Every structure is written in structure tokens, then in C-alpha cells.
Amino acid sequence: MAGMTDDPDRQADLDWLYGRPAAEQPEPPRPSPGGAAVPDAAAGGAAGRPRVSTPAYDTSHLGSRAAEQPRARHSASPSRPQPAQASRPPQRPAQHPSAAPAPQHARPAPRKRRPRSPLRIIVILLVAFVVWLVAVPVIALGRMGSVEESDSAYRLARQPGTAVLLVGSDSREGVDGARADTILILYRPPTGRSVLISLPRDSYVTIPGYGQNKLNAAYSYGGAALLQDTVEQATGVQLDGYLEIGFEGFTDLVNAVGGIEVCVDTAVNDELSGLDLPAGCSLIKGDMALAYVRMRYSDPEGDIGRAKRQREVIGKVVAKAATPSTILNPIKYWSTAMAVASMLNKGDQTGLLDLMGAGMALLSVSGGNGLSLVVPIASTDGWTDDGQSVVIWDDAAAAELFGNIARGDTSDLDRFIS
């Protein structure tokens, strides 16, 4: 044991292993030139100072490898004392430069988006456009007003096709109640041409419960329901639907489509309606268009001439509303649809299919593929016992006309064009 502690190399190894400061050892005496040993200054010059020895430690538990490593490490400088070092936490052993790095889970590279094909973009735009075309009329239908229709138990049997009563009501300020100034039957057969038939407001007919009077008096007496019963009884045609046009909304519709062009042979200046047109063709809008369909006293044909102008205006407005410039322009398409909604009131029993049939019939007539007629007239100068000027129908011709409609056949109605 004493030999183990006296070995300086072993002691230095133990100091390095346990991180202790190296014990100070006296330097061996340097020989003098004369051969005598010279004491070192570090020894203090005192020959008799006791030597401090470092206690020995048992290193048997470290094994032979731990005991050999310090020796090998210090064999290069056996006499060099090691400086004191602070204790360090265990460090990760350095990897050999040639060793492969540990595998890591690399983040997958972001997937590049493929550009959308032009065909796909076109399909999406087309679908959106079709949805827009359908959605706008549905919204307009929801904003449309409603009026009570006839629920008479004596309604006629339905004929093939769709027949809708179109009524233009006038509720101007200063006029007591609303009046039916425009009365038309719009009929669309299962096959063949559609037809628009004017019934003059002064037609002398029988009003259920009121006797004979002018046709528009039925509207004043009992509104839409009584007028519907009166027309069915006078014509023998079952009416599937009812549409009422407000003249105030009519001006908005004409403005929405950009106005319409009308032509007159001579200048017209009618003070009662307010119509003022020069000879030739003019673009009219709003109030002037309304005056054009109201005017009758300055018309040589009177009420018959007014009925013709009403059908003319309806056809031209529908034709302009159905042009690509209106349909393909979202703003114009929306404003036109909303103007129609504000102008029309539908019967409470008029369904969507009836409205679609009426719309298709109007498109057919306005496009020149249908017929525009006036009920056959025997006289426009009839007078009642109480002195009213009335229009007398040609009963035989009228019965033939409406009989063809009741059978769903419009192929032979050209002969009724006047």
C-alpha cells in the first residue's frame, strides 16, 4: 500500500480521475557545479521540513481499464502537474466523422396545386349563370302580391292548355276605387300557336248577380273574383290563372327595359291621357308609355284602337325583356324582374305552372309566333237604355272563336284577325 502511494505517476492519475488538485511534490535537488546538491527555493531551504503525502485510494473497483487509461494519457508528460478543474456534467461522446447520422423523419415537401383547366372554369361559370337565371324569377315570384280569385261552384270544365286572364287596373289619385281598363285572355294550347285576345272594357255583357253592364263594371262590383266569373260566362273558356297589372308598376317596367319605340301616322296631342307624340316613330318611357296605352278619345277606333295599342306595348315590353342584352346583364336582369314583381299581382289559386305557361305564351306572341286578336265586334256604337256607350260583340263569331279555344285548337284563328 505504501508503494502505491509513493508512485507519483499513479497518484497523478488518481488526482486526474477524481478531479482533485495535484499534490505538490518537492523538486529533486539540482546538482551544483561542484557536484553538491542545491536545495530548491520551494522547499523553503529547510532540510528538516516533513513531507506531506497524499492518502492512497482503493482503485480495485475501477478495473484494470480505468487504471490504465490515466497512465496512458499522462505518459507524455509524467512530471507535469495538472491544473485544478471544476466538475463537469457528463458529456455526449463525440461521434466518429465517418459514422452515418441518425435517420430523421423529414417533412414531406408541399404538394404543388395543379392549375385549373379552362374547361372546368367555364363549366363552373355556366352553372352559376343558370342558377342566377332561375333564382331571380323565384325571388321575384316571392315578392309578387296576391289577390283573391273566384271559388264559384259553377266553374267550367278545363280545356286543354293554359288560359290566364290579364287585367290592367288603374288606381290613380282622384279616382274612387280601382278600375279594370285592360282585359285580355292569354291562351297557350298544348300544341300550336299561342293567342292574346283583347276584351274591350266597354263590352256589353251579363254580370252574375248584377244583370247586363259594361265588362269592367264587374271589377268595380266584386273585384278579381267577379270579373273572372263574368269573363268565363261570356266566353265559355275556363280561366286557369289570374294576373293583374298595376299601371304604376307598368311605368317602372318600361323604364327597366329602356323604353319602347312606337309609331303614329299623325301627331297626337291628347289632353285627357297626356299623350303628346309627333308623327313618325318615337322612343317612349314611363308616363308617356302609360299615356299611350290609356289614350282612346283621340283614337279614331276608340276603345278598339286602345286595345290594339295595349297588346302592342305588352308585346314590345316582353320582347325587350327577353333580349340577350337584358338577360346577360345582371343589373338589368335583376331590375327588370323586380319591376315585374312590383307591377303584377297573381291570383291566390294561380300556380307556378300557370305562370310559366303564361310567360311562354307572351314570349310566343311578342316574338311573332303567336296571334294577337280582338274579340269579334258587331258594333262599337252601341247604346244602353240608360244612355251608356257600349261595345256589342258579334255573338256567332265570338262563340266560334272561343269554341276553338275550348277544344285546344288555335290553328284556324287567323281569320279573326282584324
C-alpha positions as CSV (number, residue, x, y, z in Angstrom):
1,M,0.0,0.0,0.0
2,A,2.9,2.4,0.8
3,G,4.4,1.6,-2.5
4,M,1.2,2.5,-4.3
5,T,1.0,6.0,-2.6
6,D,4.6,6.7,-3.3
7,D,4.3,6.2,-7.0
8,P,4.0,9.8,-8.4
9,D,2.6,8.8,-11.7
10,R,-0.1,6.7,-10.2
11,Q,-1.0,9.4,-7.8
12,A,-1.3,12.0,-10.6
13,D,-3.6,9.6,-12.4
14,L,-5.9,9.3,-9.4
15,D,-5.9,13.1,-9.0
16,W,-6.9,13.5,-12.6
17,L,-9.6,10.8,-12.4
18,Y,-11.3,12.3,-9.3
19,G,-10.8,15.9,-10.4
20,R,-8.5,16.8,-7.4
21,P,-5.7,19.3,-7.5
22,A,-2.4,17.6,-7.8
23,A,-0.3,17.3,-4.6
24,E,2.7,19.4,-4.5
25,Q,5.9,17.4,-4.7
26,P,9.3,18.7,-3.9
27,E,11.5,19.1,-6.9
28,P,14.6,16.9,-6.7
29,P,17.8,18.8,-5.7
30,R,19.6,20.3,-8.6
31,P,23.3,19.4,-8.8
32,S,25.6,22.2,-8.3
33,P,28.7,22.8,-10.4
34,G,30.8,21.3,-7.7
35,G,28.7,18.2,-7.5
36,A,26.8,19.1,-4.3
37,A,23.1,19.3,-4.3
38,V,21.5,22.7,-4.1
39,P,18.2,22.8,-2.1
40,D,15.2,24.2,-4.1
41,A,13.7,27.5,-3.0
42,A,10.3,25.9,-3.0
43,A,11.4,23.7,-0.2
44,G,11.9,26.8,1.9
45,G,15.5,26.0,2.4
46,A,14.7,23.8,5.4
47,A,16.0,20.4,5.1
48,G,14.1,19.0,8.0
49,R,10.5,20.0,6.9
50,P,8.3,17.0,6.9
51,R,7.0,15.8,3.6
52,V,3.2,15.7,3.1
53,S,2.0,12.6,1.3
54,T,-1.4,12.1,-0.4
55,P,-3.5,9.4,1.1
56,A,-3.9,6.3,-1.0
57,Y,-7.3,5.3,-2.5
58,D,-8.5,1.9,-3.3
59,T,-8.9,1.6,-7.1
60,S,-9.6,-2.0,-7.4
61,H,-13.3,-1.3,-8.2
62,L,-12.3,0.7,-11.3
63,G,-10.9,-2.3,-13.0
64,S,-7.8,-2.6,-15.0
65,R,-9.1,-0.4,-17.9
66,A,-9.8,2.6,-15.7
67,A,-6.4,2.3,-14.1
68,E,-4.6,2.0,-17.5
69,Q,-6.3,5.0,-19.2
70,P,-4.8,7.7,-16.9
71,R,-1.4,6.3,-17.3
72,A,-1.6,6.3,-21.0
73,R,-2.9,9.7,-21.0
74,H,-0.2,11.2,-18.8
75,S,2.7,9.2,-20.1
76,A,3.6,12.0,-22.5
77,S,4.2,14.4,-19.6
78,P,4.7,12.4,-16.4
79,S,6.2,15.3,-14.4
80,R,3.7,18.0,-15.4
81,P,1.2,18.7,-12.7
82,Q,-2.5,19.0,-13.8
83,P,-4.4,22.2,-13.0
84,A,-7.5,22.1,-10.9
85,Q,-10.7,21.6,-12.9
86,A,-14.3,22.1,-11.9
87,S,-16.5,19.1,-12.1
88,R,-18.4,18.9,-15.4
89,P,-21.7,17.2,-16.2
90,P,-21.3,14.1,-18.3
91,Q,-21.0,14.9,-22.0
92,R,-22.2,13.1,-25.0
93,P,-19.4,11.1,-26.6
94,A,-18.3,12.5,-29.9
95,Q,-19.2,10.6,-33.0
96,H,-16.7,9.4,-35.4
97,P,-16.6,11.6,-38.5
98,S,-17.2,8.6,-40.7
99,A,-20.3,7.5,-38.8
100,A,-23.6,8.0,-40.6
101,P,-26.0,10.5,-39.0
102,A,-29.1,9.1,-37.3
103,P,-32.1,8.9,-39.6
104,Q,-34.6,11.7,-39.1
105,H,-38.2,12.0,-40.2
106,A,-38.1,14.6,-43.0
107,R,-41.2,16.8,-43.5
108,P,-42.8,16.0,-46.8
109,A,-42.5,18.6,-49.5
110,P,-45.7,20.7,-50.1
111,R,-47.8,19.3,-52.9
112,K,-48.0,21.7,-55.8
113,R,-51.5,22.6,-56.9
114,R,-52.3,21.8,-60.5
115,P,-53.7,24.8,-62.3
116,R,-57.5,24.6,-63.0
117,S,-58.3,23.8,-66.6
118,P,-60.1,26.4,-68.6
119,L,-62.9,23.9,-69.4
120,R,-63.6,23.5,-65.6
121,I,-63.7,27.2,-65.1
122,I,-66.2,27.6,-68.0
123,V,-68.4,24.8,-66.6
124,I,-68.4,26.5,-63.1
125,L,-69.4,29.9,-64.6
126,L,-72.1,28.3,-66.7
127,V,-73.6,26.5,-63.7
128,A,-73.5,29.8,-61.7
129,F,-75.2,31.7,-64.6
130,V,-78.0,29.1,-64.8
131,V,-78.6,29.3,-61.1
132,W,-78.7,33.1,-61.3
133,L,-81.3,32.9,-64.2
134,V,-83.5,30.6,-62.1
135,A,-83.1,32.3,-58.8
136,V,-84.0,35.8,-59.8
137,P,-87.5,34.9,-61.1
138,V,-88.1,32.8,-58.0
139,I,-87.2,35.8,-55.8
140,A,-89.5,38.0,-57.9
141,L,-92.3,35.5,-57.6
142,G,-92.0,35.7,-53.8
143,R,-92.3,39.4,-53.9
144,M,-95.4,39.4,-56.1
145,G,-98.7,40.4,-54.5
146,S,-101.8,38.2,-54.4
147,V,-105.5,38.8,-55.0
148,E,-108.5,36.6,-54.2
149,E,-109.8,34.6,-57.2
150,S,-113.2,33.1,-57.8
151,D,-114.2,29.9,-56.0
152,S,-117.5,29.6,-57.7
153,A,-119.0,26.1,-57.7
154,Y,-120.3,26.6,-61.2
155,R,-116.8,26.8,-62.8
156,L,-116.5,25.4,-66.4
157,A,-114.7,22.3,-67.2
158,R,-111.0,22.8,-68.0
159,Q,-110.0,22.9,-71.6
160,P,-106.6,21.7,-72.9
161,G,-103.7,24.1,-72.5
162,T,-103.5,27.1,-70.2
163,A,-105.7,30.2,-70.2
164,V,-104.8,33.2,-68.0
165,L,-106.8,36.4,-67.5
166,L,-104.7,39.5,-67.7
167,V,-106.2,42.6,-66.2
168,G,-104.7,46.1,-66.2
169,S,-106.0,48.0,-63.1
170,D,-106.0,51.8,-62.8
171,S,-105.8,53.2,-59.2
172,R,-104.8,56.8,-60.0
173,E,-105.2,59.6,-57.4
174,G,-108.6,61.3,-57.6
175,V,-110.3,58.2,-58.9
176,D,-112.7,56.4,-56.5
177,G,-111.7,52.7,-56.3
178,A,-109.7,50.7,-58.9
179,R,-110.9,50.2,-62.5
180,A,-110.1,47.5,-65.0
181,D,-109.0,49.4,-68.1
182,T,-107.3,46.5,-69.8
183,I,-108.8,42.9,-70.0
184,L,-107.2,40.2,-72.1
185,I,-107.2,36.4,-72.3
186,L,-103.8,34.8,-72.9
187,Y,-104.1,31.2,-74.1
188,R,-101.3,28.7,-74.7
189,P,-102.6,25.4,-76.4
190,P,-100.9,22.0,-75.9
191,T,-99.6,22.3,-79.5
192,G,-99.8,25.2,-82.0
193,R,-99.7,28.9,-81.7
194,S,-100.5,30.9,-78.5
195,V,-103.1,33.7,-78.8
196,L,-103.7,37.0,-77.0
197,I,-107.3,38.2,-77.2
198,S,-108.5,41.7,-76.1
199,L,-111.9,42.1,-74.5
200,P,-112.9,45.8,-74.7
201,R,-113.6,47.2,-71.3
202,D,-116.9,48.6,-72.6
203,S,-118.1,45.2,-73.8
204,Y,-121.8,44.8,-73.0
205,V,-122.1,41.5,-71.1
206,T,-124.1,39.9,-68.3
207,I,-122.5,40.2,-64.9
208,P,-123.6,37.4,-62.5
209,G,-125.9,38.9,-59.8
210,Y,-125.9,42.3,-61.4
211,G,-127.5,41.9,-64.9
212,Q,-126.1,43.5,-68.0
213,N,-123.5,46.2,-67.9
214,K,-120.0,47.1,-69.1
215,L,-117.4,44.4,-68.6
216,N,-115.2,46.5,-66.4
217,A,-118.1,47.2,-64.0
218,A,-117.7,43.6,-62.8
219,Y,-114.3,44.5,-61.4
220,S,-115.8,47.6,-59.6
221,Y,-118.6,45.4,-58.1
222,G,-116.7,42.4,-57.0
223,G,-113.0,42.7,-57.8
224,A,-111.0,40.0,-59.5
225,A,-113.3,37.1,-58.5
226,L,-116.4,38.6,-60.1
227,L,-114.6,39.7,-63.2
228,Q,-113.3,36.2,-63.6
229,D,-116.8,34.7,-63.3
230,T,-118.1,37.3,-65.8
231,V,-115.4,36.5,-68.4
232,E,-115.9,32.7,-68.1
233,Q,-119.6,33.1,-68.5
234,A,-119.3,35.4,-71.5
235,T,-116.7,33.3,-73.3
236,G,-117.2,29.7,-72.2
237,V,-113.4,29.4,-71.5
238,Q,-112.2,28.2,-68.1
239,L,-109.6,30.5,-66.7
240,D,-106.6,28.7,-65.1
241,G,-104.9,31.8,-63.7
242,Y,-105.2,35.5,-63.0
243,L,-102.6,38.2,-63.4
244,E,-103.3,41.8,-62.5
245,I,-101.0,44.6,-63.9
246,G,-100.8,47.8,-61.9
247,F,-100.3,50.8,-64.1
248,E,-98.0,52.5,-61.6
249,G,-95.6,49.5,-61.8
250,F,-96.0,49.4,-65.6
251,T,-94.0,52.6,-65.9
252,D,-91.2,51.1,-63.9
253,L,-91.1,48.0,-66.2
254,V,-91.0,50.1,-69.3
255,N,-88.1,52.1,-67.9
256,A,-86.3,49.0,-66.8
257,V,-86.2,47.7,-70.4
258,G,-85.0,51.0,-71.7
259,G,-88.3,52.2,-73.2
260,I,-90.1,51.1,-76.4
261,E,-90.5,52.5,-79.8
262,V,-94.0,53.4,-81.1
263,C,-95.0,54.9,-84.4
264,V,-98.0,57.0,-85.3
265,D,-99.2,58.3,-88.7
266,T,-100.1,61.7,-87.5
267,A,-99.1,63.8,-84.5
268,V,-101.1,63.1,-81.3
269,N,-101.8,65.6,-78.5
270,D,-104.4,64.1,-76.2
271,E,-105.1,66.3,-73.1
272,L,-107.0,63.7,-71.2
273,S,-104.3,61.0,-71.3
274,G,-101.4,63.4,-71.6
275,L,-100.1,61.8,-74.7
276,D,-98.0,64.1,-76.9
277,L,-96.3,62.5,-79.9
278,P,-95.0,63.8,-83.2
279,A,-95.8,62.0,-86.4
280,G,-93.5,59.1,-87.1
281,C,-91.6,56.8,-84.6
282,S,-90.6,57.8,-81.1
283,L,-88.9,56.2,-78.1
284,I,-91.3,56.4,-75.1
285,K,-90.7,55.7,-71.4
286,G,-92.5,55.9,-68.1
287,D,-95.5,58.2,-68.1
288,M,-95.6,58.7,-71.9
289,A,-95.8,54.9,-72.4
290,L,-98.7,54.8,-69.8
291,A,-100.5,57.6,-71.7
292,Y,-100.0,55.7,-74.9
293,V,-101.9,52.7,-73.6
294,R,-104.6,54.8,-71.9
295,M,-105.5,57.2,-74.7
296,R,-108.7,56.5,-76.6
297,Y,-110.6,59.7,-77.3
298,S,-108.1,60.9,-79.9
299,D,-108.0,57.4,-81.5
300,P,-110.5,57.1,-84.5
301,E,-111.2,53.5,-83.4
302,G,-111.9,54.4,-79.8
303,D,-111.7,51.5,-77.3
304,I,-110.8,49.1,-80.1
305,G,-107.8,51.2,-81.0
306,R,-106.8,51.4,-77.4
307,A,-107.0,47.6,-77.1
308,K,-104.7,47.2,-80.1
309,R,-102.1,49.6,-78.6
310,Q,-102.2,47.8,-75.3
311,R,-101.4,44.5,-77.0
312,E,-98.7,46.3,-79.0
313,V,-97.0,47.6,-75.8
314,I,-97.2,44.3,-74.0
315,G,-95.6,42.5,-76.9
316,K,-92.8,45.1,-77.2
317,V,-92.0,45.2,-73.5
318,V,-91.9,41.4,-73.3
319,A,-89.7,41.2,-76.4
320,K,-87.2,43.7,-75.0
321,A,-87.2,42.0,-71.6
322,A,-86.3,38.7,-73.3
323,T,-83.4,40.0,-75.3
324,P,-79.8,38.9,-74.6
325,S,-78.9,42.5,-73.6
326,T,-81.3,42.1,-70.6
327,I,-80.7,38.5,-69.7
328,L,-76.9,38.7,-69.9
329,N,-76.7,42.0,-67.9
330,P,-77.1,41.0,-64.2
331,I,-78.1,44.5,-63.1
332,K,-80.6,45.0,-65.9
333,Y,-82.0,41.4,-65.5
334,W,-82.5,42.0,-61.7
335,S,-84.1,45.4,-62.2
336,T,-86.5,44.1,-64.8
337,A,-87.5,41.1,-62.7
338,M,-88.1,43.3,-59.7
339,A,-90.2,45.7,-61.8
340,V,-92.3,42.8,-63.0
341,A,-92.8,41.7,-59.4
342,S,-93.9,45.2,-58.3
343,M,-96.2,45.5,-61.2
344,L,-98.0,42.2,-61.0
345,N,-100.5,40.6,-58.6
346,K,-101.3,37.0,-59.1
347,G,-104.5,35.1,-58.1
348,D,-104.3,33.2,-54.9
349,Q,-105.1,30.0,-56.9
350,T,-102.6,30.7,-59.7
351,G,-99.8,28.2,-59.6
352,L,-96.3,28.2,-60.8
353,L,-97.1,26.1,-63.9
354,D,-99.9,28.6,-64.8
355,L,-97.4,31.4,-64.6
356,M,-94.9,29.6,-66.7
357,G,-97.5,28.8,-69.3
358,A,-98.5,32.5,-69.4
359,G,-94.9,33.6,-69.8
360,M,-94.2,31.2,-72.6
361,A,-97.4,32.4,-74.4
362,L,-96.3,36.0,-74.0
363,L,-92.9,35.2,-75.5
364,S,-94.5,33.4,-78.4
365,V,-96.9,36.3,-79.2
366,S,-94.3,39.0,-78.8
367,G,-91.9,37.1,-81.0
368,G,-94.3,36.9,-83.8
369,N,-95.0,33.2,-83.4
370,G,-98.5,33.7,-81.9
371,L,-101.7,35.6,-82.7
372,S,-102.9,39.0,-81.3
373,L,-106.7,39.4,-81.7
374,V,-109.7,41.4,-80.6
375,V,-112.9,39.6,-79.8
376,P,-115.2,39.8,-82.9
377,I,-117.2,43.1,-82.7
378,A,-120.6,43.8,-84.2
379,S,-120.7,47.5,-83.2
380,T,-118.6,50.0,-81.3
381,D,-121.5,52.5,-81.2
382,G,-124.0,50.6,-79.0
383,W,-126.1,52.4,-76.5
384,T,-127.8,51.1,-73.4
385,D,-131.3,52.1,-72.2
386,D,-129.6,54.3,-69.6
387,G,-127.6,56.1,-72.2
388,Q,-124.2,54.4,-71.9
389,S,-121.9,53.9,-74.9
390,V,-121.0,50.2,-75.2
391,V,-119.3,47.7,-77.5
392,I,-121.5,44.9,-78.9
393,W,-119.9,41.6,-79.7
394,D,-120.6,39.5,-82.8
395,D,-122.1,36.6,-80.8
396,A,-121.8,34.0,-83.5
397,A,-118.2,34.8,-84.4
398,A,-117.2,35.1,-80.8
399,A,-118.8,31.8,-80.0
400,E,-116.8,30.2,-82.8
401,L,-113.5,31.8,-81.6
402,F,-113.9,30.7,-78.0
403,G,-115.2,27.3,-79.0
404,N,-111.9,26.6,-80.8
405,I,-110.0,27.6,-77.7
406,A,-112.2,25.4,-75.5
407,R,-111.1,22.5,-77.7
408,G,-107.5,23.5,-77.5
409,D,-107.2,24.3,-81.2
410,T,-105.8,27.6,-82.5
411,S,-104.9,26.5,-86.0
412,D,-107.8,28.3,-87.6
413,L,-107.9,31.6,-85.7
414,D,-106.1,33.8,-88.3
415,R,-109.5,34.6,-89.9
416,F,-110.4,36.5,-86.7
417,I,-107.6,39.0,-87.2
418,S,-109.0,42.4,-87.9
